Amino acid sequence: MTESALIDALRSGTPSAYEQLYDQYWKLLYRVAYSRVLDEDAAKDIVQNVLISIWQNRKSLQVLTTLEQFLRGAIKFQTLNHFRSERVKQRVIDLAMARMEVTVEQEHDVLSRDVMEQSLDNALYGMPENMKQSFLLRCENQSIKEIAATLGLAEQTVSNNISEAVRRLRQKLSSQHHGEFMISLSLFLSLLYR
């Protein structure tokens, strides 16, 4: 199938076109993503998010360059989202730890920080992408209006996404961990995003 025929078939929702896209470009996209993040799992997630996004938005798919250039651009954008998510996650942990006024030995502090980071990752995993992005952008102090414009969503939808994300995070963190750090992180989330 030619490139233009592949794009047309994708737009029309032909499953074999998606399979061809996957087979033809997955390895290349993985190498591009891995070269940027140097993490196998993160690179796989980035490629998966790009390919899923293409399928979900196939009806409005517009490729103004070659398909490879388009896909490389999508990987770059998704990589930036990955780094922003990581930075915001670290900020949430830093703020939670500062709020707790932790006074423990350095080794214990690092261990607790790792546990907290893993718990936050686990709590965010599986959350719908718009919900997760709404929450992370709110953590960057963006307004509901700014987030709605960035994600192309209604302001009420963004507000609902943030409330639901916080509810899910609090529930997961509180139920999985009864330690001081998880309770503090859960409390921090509830105070920050009431």
HELIX and SHEET records of a PDB file:
HELIX    1   1 GLU A    3  ARG A   11  1                                   9    
HELIX    2   2 PRO A   15  VAL A   37  1                                  23    
HELIX    3   3 GLU A   40  GLN A   56  1                                  17    
HELIX    4   4 ARG A   58  SER A   60  5                                   3    
HELIX    5   5 LEU A   67  MET A  100  1                                  34    
HELIX    6   6 GLN A  106  LEU A  124  1                                  19    
HELIX    7   7 GLU A  129  CYS A  139  1                                  11    
HELIX    8   8 ILE A  144  LEU A  151  1                                   8    
HELIX    9   9 GLU A  155  GLN A  176  1                                  22    
HELIX   10  10 GLU A  180  LEU A  192  1                                  13    
END                                                                             
